[in-house]
Amino acid sequence: MKQDFDSDIALRTLIRLKGRAERLAPDQVVESFSSVGPLQDLLATEDHQVIFGRRGTGKTHALRFLYSTQLDEGDCALFVDMRSLGSDGSMYSDPSLPVTDRTTRLLLDTLAFIQDGILDYLLSTPEVNLTLVDSKLEAFNNACAQVRVTGETTATYEDKSENTTSSSINLAAKLKGLMPGGDASVNRSSGGMKTDSVKLQKTGVERLAVRFPNLSSALRDLCNAIPANRIWVILDEWSSLPQEVQPFLADMLRRAFFTIPNITVKIGAIEHRTKFLLESGADNSIGLEPTADVRNNVRLDEFLLFDNDKDRSVAFFKEFLFKHVLSYCREKGWAEPKDSNELYRAAFNQKTSFEEFVKSCEGVPRDALHIVSSCAQMAYGKRIDIPIVRTAGHKYYQDDKSSQVDANPALRDLLQFIVDKSIRQKKTNAFLLEAGSKDRNVDLLFDRRLIHLRQKNVSSRDRAGTRYYHYKIDYGCYVDLIATNLMPQEVAFDRENKLEDIVSMVEVPGEDDGRSYRRSILEIQEFYESHPEHLAPEISWRTE
């Protein structure tokens, strides 16, 4: 008899959850996917689209979900992990090779994956007439690459002749009466040989070349020959490619795919590590132009942060954990929770404990899986409470996130500067950075989930035209200060995006009315003045 779902099963399952979508079976990808707001509908649009998000925000899971659902609907879906391209990844980052050569090789690797995917689709689709499709597939294969020689071409002509002649006539006679006896012999034979040869010698460098009109035409014919209404080309981990080749590959993909109406391209990328467009003049650019060529309206970082929308975040993570637990219980044949509320009540001791867990995740699903696994280990034998959540959140911060900056002095010092200025001096877990203050180290802290972007384009009435990014410091940075006199104030932002409204909530309570909005702005220049050794050429700030 199967045991009823209880707290013991809930905690055991939470400990065992898989942290990466790549390790899930296709049916588990669909079962465990949790959409937030309009995300599922946004993914299903037939427009070319970029899905931005830091590592762990669910890009791969969302794209694999799209891949599985489009296959189920009868379309041809092709999933390419850009990290797996190339037999020798070093050639993509080798500056001695022309960028066009490196990009062409990447394109050909991508096309090879697409060819294999289309072939798998054809072989798994019973109604396909392979005889009719075979010629189209071969034409597409032939159009993918041609080899040309760059350099001198020399033609050498050789004319070699050889003649051999000999004669032989045999005659034998006996002259009787004239001589006592006699023999005569003459030999003659005739033959000849002549050899001509032509040798063509090429000297130069062989380069791979792609003729995009031929490629696009062959791909269009292939699309029309297969029964699928649409081909979905899904490119994950785009940001793993060197940035210098990204605009060129994006431009090649645009030429190859974007002119075909029944092909949709979806790209998963990290925004700060992505460069789709290279502008070489006012009217000259290479790559993909946002909004014109691709939609970039999906930013997973903005969907789930607790402080941006508490109710939506709590509802999402309830459903998120429920679907993962349900999928795992079905795989193992264990008792299943009836709904998300049953799981929530079995694993957490009260509502505020679960809300504290959602805060600790900072809107990152992969971090949520790691933290809840640690919580379940610590709570084994009882339900998860607030002290366990805070301990697990801080431990995860120290073991995973903090270790990422320990080896980088610039990031370590900048994070300490932010913590000192925001938490210790102002008792707030947030700071504002002028939008013009583009800083690589701030971007790296964001990519590594040590700070989190809450809002863009925050404006001030006193500084018309000046825009700010509003960042929140990671939960693990300040969780050990909770319940002490250094505890940061929780910050809530209204939807008007006015800086004065924000400042009234982020400053230390009880300060005089003379405080200014400038007190909430992080002066990045001050950090580099005190740490000039961390100032890199690409780092700049805006001054007046």
Phi, psi and omega in degrees: 000130183288134179290142177293152178293128182217186183298323180297313179295321180301312182291320179299320180290318180298326178296326190266358185299143180278138187268353183228140183293334181297336183270359180270143172292157183306320180290329178289328177301315181289316182297323187266358182286133178238119178273150177236127182057225182271017188304313184298320179290324177297319179296326186278359177296148182274003176284152170295141193208147173248131176253110181267148175173146176289171177299133177094355182276356174104018179299309183297318179297316180296317181289324176291326174298314177300316179303312183292317182292324179289326173297318180297331180276001176095001177278167175265112181246133184235120182251123182237119173272110187295344177290338184266004182285139171089140175276339179223093184297341183295333183290340179285335180250013181275107184292346180286341178271142176300142183297330178293322177295315181297319181291320179298320178296319177298317179299316181295323175297318178297316179297325178296318176298320181293319176301313180298319180295318178295319179297317177300318178298315181296319182289335182265002181250108187298326186281002181280131173270099186296332180297320181285328184276336187302316181294325179291321179293321179293321178295320177296318178298317180291330182279346185295320185207142171228149180257130175232156181255125176258120183138195182282144174239125184241132176252128180244128181248127178242134177237110184239123181238145179215124180235137177225129181226138174212152182235146180204121175233128180260127178219129180231133180210152175243121180261096182276140178090330178270319182224155178297336176173155180195151178230142175227142182216127174232126182248134175217129173222155185229137177194166180199158179214136179222133183234127173242141177216147176236130180239128178251122183243128179245131176237132182157197182246127175283131179231143174283140181225145178237124175265105189294325175300317179294317182296312181296320179294317180294321180291323178297316179297321179294318178299321180287340184272339182267155186286347182293141176288332185210145172253125179256114177260111186249115183249109181259158178060041179303322186289355175285347178279149175302137185298330184291338179263347185300313180298324182290318177294319177300320179294319178295319178296321178299315180293324185281319192248326193287346178273355182260116190294333182260028170240132176240131180250127175241134184235129174260126187211161172261123193301315185284351178250018187238137176223099182272336189232134174241114182261124180247012179171176183299323184240020184226120180212156179235132176122207180251131179264122179304143182070324179281311181262322182224150173272138177233047186266009178244110175235103187295335180297334185269354187278323200239002181296128186305316185289338179283322180203093185301311185297317180294320180296315180297316180296319181296310185290333171299309181292324180299309179294320180300314182292323177293316179295317180300315179298318181291318179298322177294322179297320184268352182076024180273168174299142185251145173289144182288324181202180183293329180293323179295318177296315181300316180289328181285329186263328185244146185279339179197169183300317183294332177293318178292321178297322177296322176298317180297320176301317184296335181286334182056034175077013183249109184302320181294321175297324179299318180295319179292316183291317181292329175295317177294321177300316182295324177296315181291329185267004188309120183103348176211173181276159185285132177239179185298312179303323178294318179299315182293321178295316180294320179296318179291322179296317179296321177299314182292318185285324188251303189282311183298325180296337180289335181257346182300326182275358181240100184303323182295315179291320180298314182290322179294319178297319178296322178298316180294316180298317180297314183291321186270305187280307188284323182269318186254352181054045176227149179263019184225159173208163182242139180231128181301135185301331179283351182273066180294123185220123183295321182292324174297318178299320180293321176298323178292314180300325183269012170065032175264338168227159186226135182278122180263320182209151171248162173056044171283130186248165177232138178292331183277342179232074184301133178091346179270131183243153183227149167264137178251117182251151174243138179282144184301145181307320183294337181291327188240000184297330180286349178266353181299141181072014172245177181287354177261007183300127179288148178283138175292137186248127176240138183244134174277176189273359181278347175059036177262132187298322181297324179293324179291313185299326181297342182252344183263345181282161179297127180301140176095356177289160183289169185284356182279003182294152184242158177298338181294340180291340179266358183265130177280118178273094185295332178298324180298322179296315183286336174291327178272345179226066183297340181293344182263000183278113179262159182301327184280354181270131179215158174224164184262126179236161180246000000 
